[in-house]
Amino acid sequence: SKTYKDRKSGRSFSSMPLETFDLTQSTVLNNEFKIIRTNEKEQMQGLNDRFAMFIEKVRNLEQHNKVLETELITLRQRQTEPSRLAELYQQEIRELRSQLDELNGEKSHLMIERDSIEDELQKVRGKYEEEFRAREEAEATLKAFKKDVDDATMVRLDLEKKVESLLDEINFLRKVHEEEVAELTDMIHAAQVSVEMEVSKPDLTSALKEIRGQYESMASKNLQSAEEWYKSKFADLSEQANRSNEAIRASREEMNEFRRQLQSKTIEIEGLRGTNESLEKQLREMEDRHSVEIGNYQESMAELENELRTTKNEMARHLREYQDLLNVKMALDIEIAAYRKLLEGEETRIGTGITYPTPSIGSSGGGYSYQTHIYSSSGKGSKKESKDEEHSS
């Protein structure tokens, strides 16, 4: 009848505003979700750039540490290398002693003069040995502060020149002394008398004192230069260590910020899942209402079925879009996990233990989980604690 048709038409139109409202709300939510995902992509790109910068900083610090270790090994090797200066001076001393023995053999007939000269030489030798031991102690101290092999070579060459000049002076004095002895011997044989002779002796004491003064001055200058170099080097190393500590501390703070952001994203995903469940629940309620209306009003079944198919298609499209966005999210999570593992390797190589939450794809139900790995920096092993939170899509 006409009344029944009007009632039927009225009930049929009454369901349209609710469906249109639900579809509009779903579209708005999907648009907001797309905007959020776009922002997340931009944030992830920024995080990737910051990850790359941090890894580059860590590699630069490792290279710098390797350079410092190489320099330290080189300095230690230089400290353990035997000095050739001691051998040269020992050789020169042996030559001087041999020359003195020759002089003593040649002057065997001059007992009084020989004894006097020998006593003086013994005293000078004792003083010289004392100065030589003092110089050896100074050299042992300077070995720890020498800048490089070139400085040691320059010192050695300078000392060799001084030794050569001393040898020349000793040879000259020896020749003069031999000539004087020869003249006195000739005078004794010519006169055939015993004459008490006074032999002019070279002033060896003053020459040795001059040598001692030169050695003391040289040792003082070298010691002062070494102390200045050590202080400067220690200050540089301290400053570099402070900079490295600051960089590591900043990196840890940055990682903490990354973890907080990841937790925030996880909460957002949970909220989106709740929205999706709410939409699915609304869809089920709509299907139930439509089923009741179809049972009560057989004449409006075709129209209701068309509307239901349209609604299902829209929801399927929304679900596909949501699944695509979820796949993008999962791909980004996998990329983050790769960066986490790379960063764990970099941090493990510098001996720093940091906790990283690692996202991983679940094996069932289309879900995924987060695992927290804790690495110990004690060097005796690593301890891992895993906590999985399964999320269904």
C-alpha positions in Angstrom: 0.0 0.0 0.0 1.0 3.7 -0.2 1.4 3.9 3.6 3.7 0.9 3.6 5.7 2.3 0.8 6.1 5.6 2.6 7.2 3.8 5.7 9.6 1.7 3.7 11.0 4.7 2.0 11.4 6.5 5.3 13.3 3.6 6.9 15.4 3.2 3.9 16.6 6.9 3.9 17.1 6.8 7.7 20.3 4.7 7.4 22.0 7.0 4.9 23.3 9.8 7.2 25.0 7.4 9.6 26.8 5.6 6.9 27.9 8.8 5.2 29.1 10.1 8.6 31.1 7.0 9.2 32.8 7.1 5.8 33.6 10.8 6.2 35.2 10.1 9.6 37.2 7.2 8.2 38.4 9.4 5.4 39.5 12.2 7.8 41.3 9.7 10.0 43.1 8.2 7.0 44.1 11.7 5.8 45.4 12.5 9.2 47.3 9.2 9.3 48.9 10.0 5.9 50.0 13.4 7.2 51.5 11.7 10.3 53.3 9.1 8.2 54.7 11.9 5.9 56.0 13.7 9.0 57.5 10.4 10.3 59.3 9.8 7.0 60.8 13.3 7.2 61.8 12.7 10.8 63.3 9.3 9.9 65.3 10.9 7.1 66.6 13.5 9.6 67.4 10.7 12.1 69.3 8.8 9.3 71.4 11.8 8.6 72.2 12.3 12.3 73.0 8.6 12.5 75.5 8.9 9.6 77.1 12.0 11.2 77.4 10.2 14.5 79.0 7.1 12.9 81.4 9.4 11.0 82.4 11.1 14.3 83.0 7.7 16.0 85.2 6.5 13.1 87.2 9.8 13.1 87.7 9.3 16.9 88.9 5.7 16.3 91.3 6.8 13.6 92.6 9.5 15.9 93.0 7.0 18.7 94.9 4.7 16.4 97.3 7.5 15.4 97.9 8.3 19.1 98.5 4.6 19.9 101.0 4.5 17.0 102.8 7.6 18.3 102.9 6.0 21.8 104.4 2.8 20.5 106.9 4.7 18.5 108.0 6.7 21.5 108.3 3.6 23.6 110.4 1.9 21.0 112.6 5.0 20.9 112.9 4.8 24.7 114.0 1.2 24.6 116.6 1.7 21.8 120.2 1.7 23.1 121.9 4.9 22.7 125.0 5.0 20.6 126.4 8.0 22.5 127.5 5.7 25.4 129.3 3.4 23.0 131.1 6.3 21.3 132.2 7.8 24.6 133.3 4.4 25.9 135.3 3.9 22.7 136.9 7.4 23.1 137.7 6.7 26.7 139.4 3.4 25.8 141.4 5.2 23.2 142.4 7.9 25.7 143.4 5.3 28.2 145.4 3.4 25.5 147.2 6.7 24.6 147.9 7.3 28.3 149.3 3.8 28.6 151.6 4.5 25.7 152.7 7.7 27.2 153.4 6.0 30.5 155.4 3.3 28.7 157.5 6.0 26.8 158.1 7.9 30.1 159.2 4.8 32.1 162.6 6.3 32.7 161.1 9.5 34.3 159.6 7.9 37.4 159.1 11.0 39.4 157.5 13.0 36.6 155.5 9.9 35.5 154.1 9.3 39.0 153.1 12.9 39.4 151.4 13.0 36.0 149.7 9.6 36.6 148.3 10.8 39.9 146.9 13.8 38.3 145.5 11.8 35.5 143.9 9.4 37.9 142.2 12.2 39.7 141.0 13.7 36.4 139.8 10.3 35.3 137.8 9.9 38.5 136.2 13.3 38.1 135.6 12.6 34.4 133.9 9.2 35.3 131.8 11.0 37.9 130.7 13.5 35.3 130.2 10.8 32.8 127.9 8.9 35.2 126.0 12.1 35.9 125.7 12.6 32.2 124.4 9.0 31.7 121.8 9.6 34.4 120.7 12.8 32.7 120.5 11.0 29.3 118.4 8.2 30.9 116.0 10.9 32.1 116.0 12.7 28.7 115.2 9.5 26.9 111.7 9.7 28.2 111.2 13.2 26.8 113.1 13.2 23.5 110.9 14.5 20.7 112.2 12.4 17.9 115.3 10.7 16.4 116.5 13.9 14.7 117.0 15.7 18.0 119.1 12.8 19.3 121.1 12.7 16.1 121.8 16.4 16.3 123.0 16.0 19.9 125.1 13.1 19.0 126.7 14.9 16.1 127.4 17.9 18.3 129.0 15.7 21.0 131.1 13.9 18.4 132.4 17.2 17.2 133.3 18.2 20.7 135.0 14.8 21.3 137.0 15.2 18.1 138.1 18.7 19.2 139.1 17.2 22.6 141.0 14.4 20.9 142.8 17.0 18.8 143.6 19.0 21.9 144.9 15.9 23.7 146.9 14.8 20.7 148.4 18.3 20.5 149.2 18.3 24.3 150.7 14.8 23.9 152.9 15.9 21.1 154.0 18.9 23.0 154.7 16.8 26.1 156.6 14.2 24.0 158.7 17.0 22.5 159.4 18.4 25.9 160.4 15.0 27.2 162.6 14.4 24.2 164.3 17.7 24.8 164.9 16.9 28.5 166.2 13.5 27.6 168.7 14.9 25.1 169.8 17.5 27.7 170.4 14.7 30.3 172.4 12.6 27.9 174.4 15.5 26.8 175.3 16.8 30.2 176.0 13.4 31.7 174.9 14.8 35.0 171.8 14.3 37.2 169.7 17.3 37.1 166.4 17.7 38.7 164.1 18.6 36.0 160.9 20.5 36.1 158.6 19.5 33.3 155.9 21.8 32.2 152.7 19.9 32.4 149.7 20.9 30.4 146.8 22.3 32.3 144.6 19.2 31.9 142.5 20.1 35.0 141.4 23.4 33.5 140.5 21.7 30.2 138.5 19.0 31.9 136.7 21.7 34.0 135.8 23.4 30.8 134.5 20.2 29.4 132.5 19.6 32.5 131.0 23.0 32.3 130.0 22.5 28.7 128.4 19.1 29.5 126.4 20.6 32.5 125.2 23.5 30.3 124.2 21.1 27.5 122.4 18.7 29.9 120.5 21.6 31.6 119.3 22.9 28.3 118.2 19.5 27.0 116.4 18.8 30.3 114.5 22.1 30.2 113.5 21.5 26.6 112.3 18.0 27.3 110.2 19.2 30.3 108.6 21.9 28.1 107.8 19.3 25.4 106.3 16.9 27.9 104.1 19.5 29.5 102.8 20.6 26.1 102.2 17.1 24.9 100.4 16.1 28.1 98.1 19.2 27.8 97.3 18.3 24.2 96.4 14.7 25.1 94.3 15.9 28.0 92.4 18.2 25.8 91.8 15.5 23.2 90.5 13.1 25.8 88.1 15.7 27.1 86.8 16.3 23.6 86.3 12.6 23.1 84.4 12.3 26.4 82.1 15.2 25.4 81.4 13.6 22.0 80.5 10.3 23.6 78.3 12.0 26.2 76.5 13.9 23.5 76.0 10.7 21.5 74.5 9.0 24.5 72.0 11.8 25.0 71.1 11.7 21.3 70.5 7.9 21.6 68.2 8.5 24.6 66.3 11.0 22.6 65.9 8.4 19.8 64.6 5.9 22.2 62.0 8.3 23.5 60.9 9.1 20.0 60.6 5.5 19.2 58.4 4.9 22.3 56.3 7.9 21.2 55.8 6.3 17.8 54.9 3.0 19.4 52.2 4.7 21.4 50.9 6.4 18.2 50.7 3.0 16.5 48.8 1.6 19.4 46.3 4.5 19.1 45.9 3.9 15.4 45.3 0.2 16.0 42.6 1.2 18.5 41.0 3.5 15.9 41.1 0.6 13.4 39.4 -1.7 15.8 36.8 0.9 16.5 36.1 1.3 12.8 35.9 -2.5 12.4 33.5 -2.6 15.3 31.4 0.1 13.7 31.4 -1.9 10.5 30.2 -5.0 12.2 27.4 -3.0 13.9 26.4 -1.5 10.6 26.3 -5.0 9.0 24.1 -6.2 11.9 21.7 -3.3 11.5 21.5 -3.8 7.8 20.8 -7.5 8.3 17.9 -6.6 10.6 16.5 -4.0 8.1 16.8 -6.5 5.3 14.9 -9.1 7.3 12.1 -6.6 8.1 12.0 -4.9 4.8 12.5 -7.3 2.0 11.5 -4.7 -0.6 14.5 -2.5 0.2 17.0 -5.4 0.2 18.5 -4.5 -3.2 19.1 -0.9 -2.2 20.6 -1.9 1.2 22.8 -4.5 -0.5 24.2 -1.9 -2.9 24.8 0.5 0.0 26.5 -2.3 1.9 28.7 -3.2 -1.0 29.7 0.4 -1.4 30.5 0.6 2.2 32.6 -2.6 2.1 34.5 -1.4 -0.9 35.3 1.9 0.8 36.4 0.1 4.0 38.5 -2.4 1.9 40.2 0.5 0.2 40.8 2.2 3.6 42.1 -1.1 4.9 44.5 -1.5 1.9 45.7 2.0 2.4 46.2 1.3 6.0 48.0 -1.9 5.2 50.3 -0.1 2.7 51.1 2.5 5.4 51.7 -0.2 7.9 54.1 -1.9 5.4 56.0 1.4 5.0 56.2 1.7 8.8 57.5 -1.9 9.1 60.1 -1.1 6.4 61.2 2.0 8.3 61.4 -0.1 11.5 63.7 -2.6 9.7 65.9 0.3 8.5 66.1 1.6 12.0 67.0 -1.8 13.3 69.8 -2.0 10.7 71.1 1.4 11.9 70.8 0.2 15.6 72.9 -2.9 14.8 75.5 -0.8 13.0 75.7 1.6 15.9 76.0 -1.3 18.4 79.0 -2.5 16.4 80.6 1.0 16.5 79.9 1.4 20.2 81.2 -2.1 21.0 84.5 -1.3 19.3 85.1 1.7 21.5 84.0 -0.3 24.6 80.8 1.6 25.5 77.7 -0.3 26.6 74.5 1.3 25.4 70.9 -0.2 25.4 69.1 -0.1 22.1 65.5 -1.2 21.5 65.5 -3.3 18.2 62.3 -3.7 16.3 61.8 -7.0 14.6 59.0 -8.6 12.5 56.9 -11.2 14.3 56.7 -14.7 12.9 52.9 -15.1 13.1 49.7 -13.0 13.1 51.3 -10.2 11.0 52.5 -8.5 14.2 56.0 -7.3 15.2 57.9 -7.0 18.4 60.6 -4.9 20.0 63.7 -6.4 21.6 66.0 -4.7 24.1 69.7 -5.7 23.9 72.1 -4.8 26.7 75.8 -5.1 26.0 78.3 -5.2 28.8 81.5 -3.3 28.3 83.5 -5.2 31.0 85.2 -7.4 28.4 84.1 -10.7 30.1 81.1 -11.4 27.9 77.8 -9.8 27.0 74.4 -10.0 28.6 71.2 -9.7 26.6 67.8 -9.2 28.1 64.9 -9.5 25.6 61.4 -8.3 26.2 58.9 -8.8 23.4 55.7 -7.0 23.1 53.6 -8.6 20.5 51.3 -6.2 18.5 48.6 -7.5 16.2 47.5 -5.5 13.2 
